[in-house]
């Protein structure tokens, strides 16, 4: 369980081994409760164990320990621990993480990086028309078809793109910009949008983009130009937003005066700190850092990129006010190594992050043979559409096969039952939810088959998965039978203490009883009077005192020798009063006495718990050896040892 990080780090080295490598001879070294353990698993754990030991175990010692380990796993399986929801969730989460390197197309990842870097060389001026995503399957189909008709009207009917954008686009900025987005750069937009923008020839209109977030799009590519790189600049701003023409004229006079100062050698940094009305940059001498095309308003961008390094602009106006800009440096596009952090960050935040896995999933679907029965699917769609409500619609999903993955058949009922209850109740329409659920179940089935095949063909993956699985089961069954039981089985501890009393002796007397702490002498006195006048069972002490005195009182049970606790020394062994521990300024002993030897298991809980654990462990192992049959292949083990 805690070894998860170590196990996951090991996979990085083994992931390069092909999952389809030829399977080597892997004999059975032992059988425990009818379950075969193969040489690869045994040898993997044997070698790992020896690396962790200061003195490596002999083969005979390890075999005995390994058998006990597998007997406990067999007991966990017999108890059904591997069937619990908690186990399944943890185990499946681990398998998903572990199998990622194997179920990902590394060539796709490299291709995406190369593609993103290549696009940095140019920027493209584009316009777009967008229609929204629908809330149902039918609405999505209708909106996509509508946008396709708009595209056809432009491409084949001579309609003007800008006018169609103003009339139909759900991006309302089209009312003022006719759908124009200006020049865009790579790694700034959702990947499907960017892909269409950079793969549609200049002057042409893309096909409908139906897998981008926010809606369906068509893009018109109007121009392409080299990417000017980035510029580093600083500025001084006099704001004019919301001002009257007369007030704006005052700002213009101020910026002109500042410009004259700069031309006569004035310090840009000092003047920006004193005069600039841009709160974000004034305190930093007007510095804006490095920016590229599309990150500033048009006038500011054009001025900044048009200046030479160190050159100061004349005052110019934007929608914010009057500016003076000094360009500090021009930066061209870096090497792929220099640009890689930014490219990788862009890939990680959009759909490209999952494309290597999706591409591999598509390959696996072809390998396993995924088929969807359209006739059955749309027959179900009609039935669902005719139902009176969602519950009735989902109830129409019967045993008809809607999809197959190899020899695995997925029925409509199985898909319907796989949908979470909140989806079934909150769906806009039943068929849309069903269709999404079917595709999800197909993906899960394909991935499940791929992992099964991976476990059969790749010993590294199989051994890591088995180790993690058995580790979860071992922990749970051991906790149930030994660790937790040794601390909660009061009767068992008492019986063990009675049978082994002679083992537990002290070198010095101990105070056994309670120490009551209070936040003041008056509260301590009141608590002492209350305890003297009221008969309270020991197991009710804490609650009764808390009910009467709240958080001003706490009580501790102690079994302590002289010299081990300063406060106990004070109340039980006539020791000096120690410094008060925090807010607890007063304390007194209650219901205590000095004893020479332990009277009960609780008096030596630390020592007896460990000993009782050992007895529970030994008795448990002995019972497991009798309960489950073990068959060892000594010949195979001898080959490993030799």
Buried (B, 14 or more C-beta within 10 A) or exposed (E): EEEBEEBBEBBEEBBEBEBEEEEEEBBBBBBBBEEBBBBBBBBBBBEBBEEEEEEBBEBEEBBEBBBBBBBBBBBBBEBEBBEEEEBEEBBEEBBEEBBBBBBBBEEBBEBBBEBBBEBBEBBBBBBBBBBEBBEBBBBBEEBBEBBBEBBEBBBEEEBEBBEBBBEBBBBEEBEEBBBBBBBBBBBBBBBBBBBBBBEBEEEEBBEBBBEBEEBBBBBBBBEBEEBBBBBBBBBBBBBBEEBEEEEBEEBBEBBBEBBEBBEEEBEBBEBBBEBBBBEEBBEBBBBBEBBBBBBBEEBBBEBBBEBEEEEBBEBBBBEBBBBBBBBBEBEEBBEBEEBBEBBBEBBEEBBBBEBBBBBBBEBBBEEBEBEBBEEBBEBBBEBBEEBEEBEEBBBBBEEBBBBBBEEBBBBBBBBBEBBEEEBBEEBBBBBBBBBBBBEEBBBEBBBBBBBEBBBEBBBBBBBBBBBBBBBBBBBBBBEBBBBEBBEEBEEBBBEBBEEBBEEBEBEEBBBBBBBBBBBEEEBBEBBBEBBEEEEBEEEEBBEBBBEEBEEBBBBBBBBBBBEEBEBBBBBBBEBEEEEEEEEBBBBBBBEBEEBEEBBBBBBBBEEBBEBBBEBBBEEBBEEBEEEBEBEBBEEBBEEBEE
